[in-house]
């Protein structure tokens, strides 16, 4: 497949690609084309998980242990904010899925933006603590896009195997503005 469905504003976080295995949280699509198809065409062993089980994703709940092994890359292009509860398990799954030397790539709504969308927004402080507590270095972290669609864009590389520790509760913001 020569057309990359991954939007330009996401691609810079993928560069450089790491290894040959990837876990995608969610089943992202651009139009009718799933990101999965492009990554697979690049020779990457791609596994996606989504509670809806669509577009080739395994029908799994991030609030439960995944036990899928480890991957060179784990991506979260706007998935974790939709998990209503048990954020501890969501982030533990992420930590356990990233191989030593692998990367976590995240693009989640910035606290105070996307008021109509999602439940839980990791702040920059969340990612700093996640990295410090769990053996990652921050390769990139910035606010991407424009208000009201700003994201916290992050790329973390795992340099040490550690037991999972959840960052302070006050660094993961609950979206109280979202219409229920």
Buried (B, 14 or more C-beta within 10 A) or exposed (E): EEEBBBEEBBEEBBEEBBBEBBBBBBBBBBEEBBBBBBBBEEEBEBBBBBBEEEBBBBEBBBBEEBEBEBBBBBBBBBBBBBBEEEBEBBBBBBBBBBBEEBBBBBBBBBBBBBEEBBBBBBBBBBBBBBBEBBBBEBBBBEEBBEEEEBBBBBBBBBEEEEEBBBBEEEBBBEBEEEEE
